Every structure is written in C-alpha cells, then in structure tokens.
Amino acid sequence: MADTPKKRDFLSLFDLSLAEAREVFALTRTMKHEPKGRRTELLRGRAVAILLEKASTRTRVSFEVGVAQLGAQPVVLGIQGSQLGRGEPLKDTARVLSRYCDAIVYRTFATSRLREMAAFSSGPVINALSDDGHPVQVLCDVYTAEEALKTPITGKRVAFVGDCSSNMARSWVEAAQLFDFQLVLAGPEEFMPPASELARAGARVTRCHDPKAALEGVEIVNTDVWTSMGQEDEAEARLHALTGWTVDDASVARAASSAVVLHCLPAHRGEEIAESTIEGPRSRVWDQAENRLHVQKGLLLWLLGTRSL
C-alpha cells in the first residue's frame, strides 16, 4: 500500500520552493484562461473551511468563489458564528474542522494561532493573513507583476513603500528570497521589519529612508495602508510619521518607464497612494485583486495533490 502523502501547509512563502511556486503559477494560468464553469470536477465532493477572525472582502470572496468553481463546498465561519467566540480551544476547532473539511483557510491575528491551527489540523492550512505575513496576497502580487511585465520577476528591482514593518512588507521580504529579486524597503527607519528577518534576506533586501531616491529605476512599486487592522489607535501617529511617503505620479515617474504599481486594497487614497496613481495607466491594482481568485485556486489544487492539469 502506498504511503499517504505528507500534508503541506502554506503559512509563509517559505513553505514553497521556487519550483513548487512555479507549479502553482502554471495551475493559475490554466485556471484563469479557461471559461467559467470548467474544471468543477477537480475538487468535487470536498469541502474547504474559511475561518475569518479579521474583517475581509477580497480574501473571503476570492476563496469562497474559487472553492465553489473547483466543485468543492466552501464553509465560511467567523468568530461570532462559531464556538471560538465562546472560548472553545483553537486546537479543538482545528481537529473537528479537519475531520469535516479537506483544507482550512485561516485569517487571524497572532502567528502562534496560525501555527496551532496547522499543528492540530490533519489537512492543509493556508494563512489568509496574520500579524506577521500575508503570503497568499504576495504570491498573487508576484504573479500579477510577472503577468504585467511579461517576464519573470527574478533579478527585477521592486520597491515596497511606506510601512515596511507591516505583514505585507514582511511577506515581500520572503518573496525576494524565494524568487530572487532585489527589494527596496522604502520608508522611515522606525517602520522596518525585524532585524532577524532582514538578516536572513541578506543582500536581496536594502533599505531606503529618502522618499526622493526610493523609486529610482524600480520596475514594481508596491504599497499598503499605513494603519492596519488592530492599529487604529495609532492612526494619527502613523499618519504623521509616514507623511511624505505617498506613492504618487511624481514619485512613480522616477521608476523605470515600464514600471507597474500594486496595492493589495483597501486603499486610503491621498495617504499611502494618490487617487491619480491608483486610477492611472501604471496601476495593475484591479488585475491584482482579480488574480487572488486564480492564484488561490492554483494553490488549493496544489496543496490537495493536483500538481498539473
């Protein structure tokens, strides 16, 4: 009898090798360019739990629709709609959900909760955002950048502008190592990732504290809100500290002529990104949002054992 394959989680980008990420992208391209309604047999008879402890629009809708398009049953739960809201231990929820469902998509706060969910789940667990990272979003962002530039991101120069201590920026640091590109973290010195993460990234990541120099020659410009969920009481201080780091038409003009602009949404127009920039010709924000659906379908298929179509 063949051994049961070891389950694979996706808690950070480091859970994939470069070759495996390319397999996910190959599945993504196939799924994206097929008519709606095709491939509904791939996960027929399966179920995927989508457990959300933080507010969500794109993550919830893209996973729920994507699971249904693959023929599986999406089961969406929030804290107040489950026993977690009444104090059930996370490990109990994990063990029960994984007996009903083939995979768990989990959006949470502390990374320790994410790791506990993975430790007690018998099926794959996907990090749909945690305090320390947003790997499904950045996997999608890399796919979108390559799609827009029509070339692999390897060797490119990428900038993340603003709050570089955010979960988005920290997943971009991982992406620089996985996909082998140069990442410029452009923001105030006090808004940088932990030193241990920068040390691991080595020469692939540099820091720039000068807004006028940050985007010189970069081919991909990325930013995110300055105040993330759970930081609302810091909003005024963050706005003051990050003033001057808005991605606008003048700053993007310093980038490469072919450069594209990304933002994972929701956006605070006039703070981290200008209205004219997010709506401008270099913006790939809406392609980026759409690609959440396709990349996550590819990732789910890959984690559940389909490596090619």
C-alpha positions as CSV (number, residue, x, y, z in Angstrom):
1,M,0.0,0.0,0.0
2,A,1.4,3.4,-0.9
3,D,2.2,5.8,1.9
4,T,-0.2,8.7,2.4
5,P,1.4,11.9,1.2
6,K,2.5,14.2,4.0
7,K,0.2,17.2,4.3
8,R,1.5,20.6,3.2
9,D,0.6,23.9,4.8
10,F,1.0,27.3,3.4
11,L,1.8,29.5,6.4
12,S,4.5,31.6,4.7
13,L,6.2,31.8,1.3
14,F,9.0,29.7,2.7
15,D,6.6,26.7,2.6
16,L,7.1,26.5,-1.1
17,S,10.3,26.0,-3.1
18,L,10.8,28.1,-6.2
19,A,9.9,25.1,-8.4
20,E,6.7,24.5,-6.4
21,A,5.7,28.2,-6.7
22,R,6.1,27.9,-10.4
23,E,3.9,24.8,-10.4
24,V,1.2,26.9,-8.6
25,F,1.6,29.6,-11.2
26,A,1.2,27.1,-14.1
27,L,-2.1,25.9,-12.5
28,T,-3.1,29.5,-12.1
29,R,-2.6,30.3,-15.7
30,T,-4.6,27.3,-16.8
31,M,-7.5,28.1,-14.4
32,K,-7.5,31.8,-15.3
33,H,-7.8,31.4,-19.1
34,E,-10.4,28.7,-19.1
35,P,-14.1,29.5,-19.3
36,K,-16.1,29.8,-16.1
37,G,-17.6,26.5,-15.2
38,R,-14.8,24.4,-16.4
39,R,-12.8,22.1,-14.0
40,T,-15.6,21.9,-11.5
41,E,-14.9,18.2,-11.1
42,L,-11.4,18.8,-9.6
43,L,-12.5,19.1,-6.0
44,R,-16.0,17.7,-6.3
45,G,-17.1,16.1,-3.0
46,R,-14.6,18.0,-0.9
47,A,-15.0,20.9,1.5
48,V,-12.8,23.9,2.5
49,A,-13.3,25.8,5.8
50,I,-12.7,29.5,5.6
51,L,-12.3,30.8,9.1
52,L,-12.1,34.6,9.4
53,E,-11.1,36.3,12.7
54,K,-10.5,39.6,10.9
55,A,-12.6,41.6,8.5
56,S,-12.3,40.5,4.9
57,T,-13.6,41.4,1.4
58,R,-11.2,40.1,-1.2
59,T,-9.9,37.2,0.8
60,R,-13.4,35.9,1.7
61,V,-15.0,36.3,-1.7
62,S,-12.0,35.1,-3.7
63,F,-11.6,31.9,-1.6
64,E,-15.4,31.2,-1.4
65,V,-15.9,31.7,-5.1
66,G,-12.8,29.8,-6.0
67,V,-13.6,26.8,-3.9
68,A,-17.1,26.7,-5.5
69,Q,-15.6,27.0,-9.0
70,L,-13.4,24.0,-8.3
71,G,-16.5,22.0,-7.3
72,A,-15.9,21.9,-3.6
73,Q,-18.1,23.2,-0.7
74,P,-16.9,26.4,0.9
75,V,-17.8,26.7,4.6
76,V,-17.3,30.3,5.9
77,L,-17.1,30.9,9.6
78,G,-16.4,34.0,11.7
79,I,-15.6,34.2,15.4
80,Q,-19.1,35.1,16.3
81,G,-20.6,32.4,14.2
82,S,-18.6,29.6,15.7
83,Q,-17.8,28.2,19.2
84,L,-14.4,30.0,19.1
85,G,-16.4,33.1,20.0
86,R,-17.5,31.3,23.2
87,G,-14.0,30.2,24.2
88,E,-13.6,26.8,22.5
89,P,-9.8,26.0,22.4
90,L,-8.4,26.5,18.9
91,K,-6.9,23.0,18.9
92,D,-10.4,21.5,19.3
93,T,-11.8,23.6,16.5
94,A,-8.8,22.6,14.3
95,R,-9.3,18.9,14.9
96,V,-13.1,19.0,14.3
97,L,-12.9,21.2,11.2
98,S,-10.2,18.9,9.6
99,R,-12.5,15.9,10.1
100,Y,-15.2,17.7,8.1
101,C,-13.1,19.6,5.6
102,D,-10.2,18.9,3.4
103,A,-8.4,22.2,4.0
104,I,-8.7,25.2,6.3
105,V,-8.2,28.8,5.1
106,Y,-7.4,30.8,8.3
107,R,-7.3,34.6,8.7
108,T,-6.1,35.5,12.2
109,F,-4.0,37.8,14.4
110,A,-1.0,36.2,16.1
111,T,1.1,33.8,14.1
112,S,1.0,31.5,17.1
113,R,-2.7,30.9,16.5
114,L,-1.9,30.0,12.9
115,R,0.7,27.5,13.8
116,E,-1.5,25.9,16.4
117,M,-4.2,25.5,13.8
118,A,-1.7,23.8,11.5
119,A,-0.4,21.6,14.2
120,F,-3.8,20.2,15.1
121,S,-5.3,20.0,11.6
122,S,-4.9,16.8,9.6
123,G,-5.3,18.7,6.3
124,P,-3.6,21.7,4.7
125,V,-3.9,25.1,6.4
126,I,-3.5,28.3,4.4
127,N,-2.5,31.6,6.0
128,A,-5.1,34.0,4.7
129,L,-3.4,36.9,6.7
130,S,-1.8,37.0,10.1
131,D,0.1,39.8,12.0
132,D,3.4,38.6,10.6
133,G,2.5,38.0,6.9
134,H,0.1,37.8,4.1
135,P,1.6,35.2,1.8
136,V,-1.4,34.4,-0.4
137,Q,-1.6,38.1,-1.3
138,V,2.1,38.4,-2.1
139,L,2.1,35.2,-4.1
140,C,-0.7,36.8,-6.1
141,D,1.2,40.1,-6.4
142,V,4.3,38.3,-7.8
143,Y,2.0,36.5,-10.4
144,T,0.4,39.9,-11.3
145,A,3.8,41.6,-11.7
146,E,5.1,38.9,-14.0
147,E,1.9,38.9,-16.0
148,A,2.1,42.7,-16.4
149,L,5.8,42.8,-17.3
150,K,5.6,39.6,-19.4
151,T,8.8,38.3,-17.8
152,P,9.8,36.5,-14.5
153,I,10.4,38.7,-11.5
154,T,13.9,37.2,-11.0
155,G,16.5,39.9,-11.0
156,K,14.0,42.7,-11.0
157,R,14.1,45.7,-8.7
158,V,11.0,46.0,-6.5
159,A,10.0,48.7,-4.0
160,F,7.7,48.4,-1.1
161,V,6.8,52.0,0.1
162,G,5.5,53.2,3.5
163,D,5.0,51.0,6.5
164,C,7.8,48.4,5.9
165,S,7.1,46.7,9.2
166,S,3.7,45.5,8.0
167,N,2.7,42.0,7.3
168,M,2.6,42.8,3.6
169,A,6.2,44.1,3.6
170,R,7.4,41.2,5.6
171,S,5.9,38.7,3.0
172,W,7.6,40.7,0.3
173,V,10.9,40.1,2.1
174,E,10.2,36.4,1.9
175,A,9.3,36.7,-1.8
176,A,12.6,38.4,-2.6
177,Q,14.4,35.3,-1.2
178,L,12.1,32.8,-2.9
179,F,12.0,34.5,-6.3
180,D,15.5,36.0,-6.2
181,F,14.8,39.7,-6.9
182,Q,16.1,42.9,-5.3
183,L,13.7,44.5,-2.8
184,V,13.9,48.1,-1.7
185,L,12.1,48.8,1.6
186,A,11.3,52.5,1.3
187,G,10.1,54.1,4.5
188,P,11.1,55.7,7.8
189,E,13.8,53.8,9.8
190,E,11.3,53.0,12.6
191,F,9.0,51.2,10.2
192,M,11.2,48.3,9.1
193,P,10.8,44.5,9.6
194,P,12.5,42.7,12.5
195,A,16.3,42.6,12.2
196,S,16.3,38.8,12.2
197,E,14.2,38.8,9.0
198,L,16.4,41.4,7.3
199,A,19.5,39.4,8.3
200,R,18.0,36.2,6.7
201,A,17.3,38.1,3.5
202,G,20.8,39.4,3.2
203,A,21.8,41.4,0.1
204,R,18.4,40.8,-1.6
205,V,16.9,43.5,0.6
206,T,18.0,47.1,1.0
207,R,16.6,49.9,2.9
208,C,16.0,53.5,1.7
209,H,14.9,56.3,4.0
210,D,14.9,59.0,1.3
211,P,11.5,59.3,-0.5
212,K,13.1,61.1,-3.4
213,A,15.6,58.3,-4.1
214,A,13.5,55.2,-3.2
215,L,11.9,54.5,-6.5
216,E,14.8,55.2,-8.8
217,G,14.8,52.6,-11.6
218,V,12.4,50.1,-9.9
219,E,10.2,48.0,-12.0
220,I,7.5,47.2,-9.5
221,V,6.1,49.7,-7.0
222,N,4.0,48.4,-4.1
223,T,2.4,50.0,-1.1
224,D,-0.3,49.3,1.5
225,V,-2.3,51.2,4.1
226,W,-0.3,52.9,6.8
227,T,-2.7,51.8,9.6
228,S,-3.6,48.1,9.5
229,M,-6.3,46.2,11.3
230,G,-5.7,46.3,15.1
231,Q,-3.6,49.5,14.9
232,E,-6.5,52.0,14.8
233,D,-5.4,53.7,18.0
234,E,-2.1,54.5,16.3
235,A,-3.6,56.1,13.2
236,E,-2.8,59.7,14.0
237,A,0.8,59.0,14.9
238,R,1.3,56.8,11.9
239,L,-0.1,59.4,9.6
240,H,2.3,62.0,11.0
241,A,5.4,59.6,10.8
242,L,4.7,58.4,7.2
243,T,3.8,61.8,5.7
244,G,6.0,62.2,2.6
245,W,5.9,58.5,1.6
246,T,2.8,58.7,-0.6
247,V,3.1,56.8,-3.9
248,D,2.0,59.5,-6.4
249,D,2.6,60.3,-10.0
250,A,5.8,62.3,-9.2
251,S,7.4,59.5,-7.3
252,V,6.4,56.8,-9.8
253,A,8.0,59.0,-12.6
254,R,11.4,58.2,-11.0
255,A,10.8,54.4,-11.6
256,A,11.5,52.5,-14.8
257,S,9.4,53.5,-17.8
258,S,7.8,50.1,-17.8
259,A,7.1,50.1,-14.0
260,V,3.7,49.0,-12.6
261,V,2.0,50.0,-9.4
262,L,0.4,47.5,-7.0
263,H,-1.8,47.9,-3.9
264,C,-3.5,45.0,-2.1
265,L,-6.5,47.1,-1.1
266,P,-8.4,48.5,0.7
267,A,-6.7,51.8,-0.1
268,H,-6.7,55.1,1.7
269,R,-6.5,57.4,-1.3
270,G,-4.5,60.5,-0.5
271,E,-2.5,58.8,2.2
272,E,-0.3,55.9,1.0
273,I,-1.3,56.3,-2.6
274,A,-2.7,59.2,-4.7
275,E,-6.0,59.0,-6.5
276,S,-4.5,59.7,-9.8
277,T,-1.9,56.9,-9.3
278,I,-4.2,54.1,-8.3
279,E,-6.5,55.1,-11.2
280,G,-3.6,55.8,-13.6
281,P,-2.1,53.8,-16.5
282,R,0.6,52.2,-14.5
283,S,-1.8,50.7,-11.9
284,R,-2.4,47.0,-12.0
285,V,-4.4,47.0,-8.8
286,W,-7.6,45.6,-10.3
287,D,-5.8,42.8,-12.1
288,Q,-4.1,42.1,-8.8
289,A,-7.4,41.9,-7.0
290,E,-8.8,39.6,-9.7
291,N,-5.8,37.3,-9.5
292,R,-6.5,36.5,-5.9
293,L,-9.2,34.2,-7.2
294,H,-7.0,32.4,-9.8
295,V,-3.8,32.1,-7.7
296,Q,-5.6,30.8,-4.7
297,K,-7.4,28.2,-6.9
298,G,-4.0,27.1,-8.1
299,L,-2.6,26.9,-4.6
300,L,-5.6,24.9,-3.3
301,L,-5.3,22.4,-6.1
302,W,-1.5,22.1,-5.5
303,L,-1.9,21.6,-1.7
304,L,-4.6,19.0,-2.3
305,G,-2.5,17.0,-4.6
306,T,-3.0,18.3,-8.2
307,R,0.4,19.4,-9.5
308,S,-0.5,19.8,-13.1
309,L,-3.5,20.0,-15.5
